[in-house]
């Protein structure tokens, strides 16, 4: 009995050791970014490099907020990502409700084709999209950026919302209709509250894609005051001299808010994925 217990403990020890090693490898770039953001220029290129700053300083952050347009980029990212999430969720919820509550010819085929459109890489659609927004006259605007993020995120979010809506018994909605509620009220007060974990999980997915997007913003936006964080921070690189302390400070200010937000809503994300994986 002791021999089997020893083997079991050894197996668990190897498992936890491997997991800890993978976590360390994944977290090391983040820790190095944080360390470099607090280093003065002399320590950034010191040999041998030091993991802990010898003379920590906030000068990189001061220059980031005063000598660059970082705060403008940050505000633009929040506005564009928030509007993209709102528009995507409204359209995907309406589409998913149609695919799960109404019967019409070709319904399953439409659902499959919607998911197939997600297989196309953004670079394949960004040029046609640019030509379209130029003809409409909304190039170099946040409106074009919000529509681009929505068009890219919508196929996958609609498919996810369809899976969440399928877990909600249709009898609950029919009971609300029998009690005198209209279709819209039944959706708002019955369907959407039950699908809330899935809505939150899908919203997080959409927000992360919009927050980190580089291709659409680089091609659709030319004005510096309209750029978002990925493009704005990329423009901090110069061919002659790369200010790594400034860039790492910018990376830290981009990552930490998103990381804190993800930790805060993690339980809703896990609950949403679990709800979408089981059909009721």
C-alpha positions as CSV (number, residue, x, y, z in Angstrom):
1,X,0.0,0.0,0.0
2,X,2.8,2.4,0.8
3,X,4.5,1.6,-2.5
4,X,1.4,2.5,-4.4
5,X,1.0,5.7,-2.4
6,X,4.6,6.6,-3.1
7,X,4.1,6.1,-6.8
8,X,0.9,8.3,-6.6
9,X,2.7,11.0,-4.8
10,X,5.6,10.9,-7.2
11,X,3.3,11.1,-10.2
12,X,1.5,14.1,-8.7
13,X,4.9,15.7,-7.8
14,X,6.0,15.4,-11.4
15,X,2.7,16.8,-12.6
16,X,2.9,19.8,-10.3
17,X,6.5,20.3,-11.1
18,X,5.8,20.3,-14.9
19,X,2.9,22.7,-14.4
20,X,5.1,25.0,-12.3
21,X,7.8,25.0,-15.0
22,X,5.4,25.8,-17.7
23,X,3.9,28.6,-15.6
24,X,7.4,30.0,-15.0
25,X,8.3,29.9,-18.7
26,X,5.0,31.7,-19.6
27,X,5.4,34.3,-16.9
28,X,9.1,35.1,-17.3
29,X,8.6,37.5,-20.2
30,X,6.0,39.4,-18.2
31,X,8.3,39.6,-15.2
32,X,11.2,40.8,-17.4
33,X,9.0,43.5,-18.9
34,X,8.1,44.7,-15.4
35,X,11.7,44.7,-14.3
36,X,12.9,46.6,-17.4
37,X,10.2,49.2,-17.0
38,X,11.7,50.3,-13.7
39,X,15.4,50.3,-14.9
40,X,17.3,53.5,-15.8
41,X,18.8,53.4,-19.4
42,X,22.2,52.4,-18.1
43,X,20.9,49.2,-16.5
44,X,18.8,48.2,-19.5
45,X,21.9,47.4,-21.6
46,X,24.1,46.4,-18.7
47,X,26.2,43.2,-19.0
48,X,25.5,40.8,-17.4
49,X,21.9,41.8,-17.2
50,X,20.2,41.9,-13.8
51,X,16.7,40.7,-13.2
52,X,16.1,43.1,-10.3
53,X,16.7,46.8,-10.9
54,X,19.7,48.1,-8.9
55,X,18.4,51.7,-8.9
56,X,14.6,51.5,-9.6
57,X,13.1,54.6,-11.2
58,X,9.7,55.9,-12.4
59,X,11.3,58.0,-15.1
60,X,10.1,55.7,-17.8
61,X,6.5,56.0,-16.8
62,X,6.8,59.8,-16.4
63,X,8.2,60.1,-20.0
64,X,5.5,57.8,-21.2
65,X,2.7,60.0,-19.9
66,X,4.2,63.3,-20.7
67,X,6.3,62.9,-23.8
68,X,4.0,60.6,-25.8
69,X,0.3,60.3,-26.6
70,X,-0.1,57.1,-24.6
71,X,-3.2,58.4,-22.7
72,X,-4.8,59.3,-26.0
73,X,-4.1,55.8,-27.3
74,X,-5.4,54.2,-24.1
75,X,-8.7,56.2,-24.3
76,X,-9.1,55.3,-28.0
77,X,-8.7,51.6,-27.2
78,X,-11.2,51.7,-24.4
79,X,-13.8,53.6,-26.6
80,X,-13.4,51.4,-29.7
81,X,-13.2,48.1,-27.9
82,X,-16.3,49.0,-25.7
83,X,-18.3,50.0,-28.7
84,X,-17.2,46.9,-30.7
85,X,-18.3,44.7,-27.8
86,X,-21.7,46.4,-27.5
87,X,-22.5,46.2,-31.2
88,X,-21.2,42.7,-31.6
89,X,-23.2,41.4,-28.7
90,X,-26.4,43.1,-29.9
91,X,-26.1,41.6,-33.4
92,X,-24.9,38.2,-32.3
93,X,-27.6,37.8,-29.7
94,X,-30.3,38.7,-32.2
95,X,-28.8,36.3,-34.8
96,X,-28.3,33.5,-32.3
97,X,-31.9,33.9,-31.1
98,X,-33.1,33.6,-34.6
99,X,-31.1,30.4,-35.2
100,X,-32.4,28.7,-32.1
101,X,-36.0,29.9,-31.8
102,X,-37.3,30.1,-35.4
103,X,-37.5,27.3,-38.0
104,X,-36.9,28.2,-41.7
105,X,-35.3,26.4,-44.6
106,X,-31.5,26.4,-44.5
107,X,-31.1,27.4,-40.9
108,X,-28.4,24.9,-40.1
109,X,-26.6,25.7,-43.4
110,X,-26.6,29.4,-42.5
111,X,-25.1,28.6,-39.1
112,X,-22.4,26.5,-40.6
113,X,-21.5,29.1,-43.3
114,X,-21.3,31.8,-40.6
115,X,-18.7,29.8,-38.7
116,X,-16.8,29.1,-41.9
117,X,-16.3,32.8,-42.5
118,X,-14.3,32.9,-39.2
119,X,-11.6,30.7,-40.9
120,X,-10.4,33.7,-43.1
121,X,-7.4,35.5,-41.7
122,X,-7.9,39.3,-41.0
123,X,-5.3,40.2,-43.6
124,X,-7.5,38.6,-46.3
125,X,-10.5,40.9,-45.6
126,X,-8.8,44.1,-44.4
127,X,-8.0,45.4,-47.9
128,X,-11.6,44.8,-49.3
129,X,-12.9,46.3,-46.1
130,X,-10.7,49.4,-46.5
131,X,-12.0,49.9,-50.1
132,X,-15.5,49.6,-48.8
133,X,-15.2,52.2,-46.0
134,X,-13.3,54.5,-48.4
135,X,-16.3,54.4,-50.8
136,X,-18.7,55.0,-48.0
137,X,-16.5,57.9,-46.7
138,X,-15.8,56.8,-43.2
139,X,-12.1,56.0,-43.6
140,X,-9.8,57.2,-40.8
141,X,-12.6,57.2,-38.2
142,X,-13.4,55.1,-35.2
143,X,-16.7,54.2,-36.8
144,X,-14.8,52.2,-39.5
145,X,-12.7,50.6,-36.8
146,X,-15.7,49.5,-34.7
147,X,-17.4,48.0,-37.8
148,X,-14.2,46.2,-38.7
149,X,-13.9,44.6,-35.2
150,X,-17.5,43.7,-35.3
151,X,-17.3,42.1,-38.7
152,X,-14.3,40.1,-37.6
153,X,-15.6,38.9,-34.2
154,X,-19.3,38.4,-35.2
155,X,-19.1,34.9,-36.8
156,X,-17.5,33.3,-33.8
157,X,-19.5,35.2,-31.2
158,X,-22.7,34.4,-33.0
159,X,-21.8,30.7,-33.0
160,X,-21.0,30.8,-29.3
161,X,-24.2,32.6,-28.4
162,X,-26.2,30.1,-30.4
163,X,-24.7,27.3,-28.2
164,X,-25.6,29.2,-25.1
165,X,-29.2,29.9,-26.2
166,X,-29.7,26.2,-27.0
167,X,-29.1,25.4,-23.3
168,X,-32.1,27.5,-22.3
169,X,-35.4,25.5,-22.3
170,X,-37.8,27.0,-24.7
171,X,-40.6,26.1,-22.2
172,X,-39.6,29.0,-20.0
173,X,-40.0,31.5,-22.8
174,X,-43.3,29.9,-23.8
175,X,-44.5,30.3,-20.2
176,X,-43.7,34.0,-20.3
177,X,-45.6,34.4,-23.6
178,X,-48.6,32.6,-22.1
179,X,-48.6,34.9,-19.1
180,X,-49.0,37.9,-21.4
181,X,-45.4,39.0,-22.1
182,X,-44.5,39.9,-25.6
183,X,-41.6,38.4,-27.5
184,X,-39.3,41.3,-26.7
185,X,-40.1,41.2,-23.0
186,X,-39.7,37.5,-22.9
187,X,-36.2,37.7,-24.4
188,X,-35.1,40.6,-22.1
189,X,-36.5,39.2,-18.8
190,X,-36.2,35.4,-19.4
191,X,-33.7,34.5,-22.1
192,X,-31.0,37.1,-21.6
193,X,-30.7,36.7,-17.8
194,X,-30.3,32.9,-18.2
195,X,-27.7,33.4,-20.9
196,X,-25.8,36.0,-18.9
197,X,-22.7,33.9,-18.2
198,X,-22.4,33.1,-21.9
199,X,-22.9,36.8,-22.8
200,X,-20.1,37.8,-20.4
201,X,-17.8,35.1,-21.7
202,X,-18.4,36.1,-25.3
203,X,-18.0,39.8,-24.5
204,X,-14.6,39.1,-22.9
205,X,-13.5,37.2,-26.1
206,X,-14.6,40.2,-28.2
207,X,-13.0,42.7,-26.0
208,X,-9.6,40.9,-26.1
209,X,-9.6,40.7,-29.9
210,X,-10.5,44.4,-30.3
211,X,-8.1,45.5,-27.6
212,X,-5.1,43.6,-29.2
213,X,-5.9,44.2,-32.8
214,X,-3.1,45.7,-34.9
215,X,-3.9,45.0,-38.6
216,X,-7.2,46.8,-38.9
217,X,-6.1,49.8,-37.0
218,X,-2.8,50.1,-38.9
219,X,-4.6,50.1,-42.3
220,X,-7.8,52.0,-41.4
221,X,-6.4,54.7,-39.2
222,X,-3.8,57.3,-40.2
223,X,-4.3,60.1,-37.8
224,X,-2.1,59.9,-34.7
225,X,-4.9,61.1,-32.4
226,X,-7.2,58.2,-33.5
227,X,-4.7,55.4,-33.1
228,X,-5.2,52.6,-30.5
229,X,-2.6,51.1,-28.1
230,X,-1.1,48.4,-30.3
231,X,-0.4,50.8,-33.2
232,X,0.6,53.7,-30.9
233,X,3.1,51.7,-29.0
234,X,4.5,50.2,-32.2
235,X,5.2,53.7,-33.3
236,X,7.4,54.2,-30.3
237,X,10.0,52.1,-32.0
238,X,12.7,54.0,-33.9
239,X,15.2,52.6,-36.3
240,X,18.1,54.5,-34.9
241,X,17.5,54.1,-31.1
242,X,15.0,51.8,-29.3
243,X,14.0,53.1,-25.9
244,X,13.4,49.8,-24.2
245,X,12.6,51.3,-20.8
246,X,9.8,53.4,-22.3
247,X,8.5,50.6,-24.4
248,X,8.4,48.2,-21.5
249,X,6.6,50.8,-19.4
250,X,4.0,51.1,-22.1
251,X,3.7,47.3,-22.3
252,X,3.2,47.1,-18.6
253,X,0.5,49.7,-18.7
254,X,-1.3,47.9,-21.5
255,X,-1.0,44.4,-19.9
256,X,-1.9,45.1,-16.2
257,X,-5.4,46.7,-16.7
258,X,-6.3,43.8,-19.1
259,X,-4.9,41.3,-16.7
260,X,-6.8,42.7,-13.7
261,X,-10.0,42.8,-15.7
262,X,-9.6,39.2,-16.7
263,X,-8.9,38.1,-13.1
264,X,-12.0,39.9,-12.0
265,X,-14.3,38.2,-14.5
266,X,-12.6,34.9,-14.6
267,X,-15.4,33.0,-12.8
268,X,-18.0,34.3,-15.3
269,X,-15.7,33.2,-18.2
270,X,-15.3,29.7,-16.8
271,X,-19.1,29.5,-16.1
272,X,-19.9,30.7,-19.6
273,X,-17.6,28.2,-21.3
274,X,-19.1,25.4,-19.2
275,X,-22.7,26.5,-20.0
276,X,-22.0,26.6,-23.7
277,X,-20.5,23.2,-23.7
278,X,-23.6,21.4,-22.5
279,X,-26.8,21.3,-24.4
280,X,-30.0,21.2,-22.4
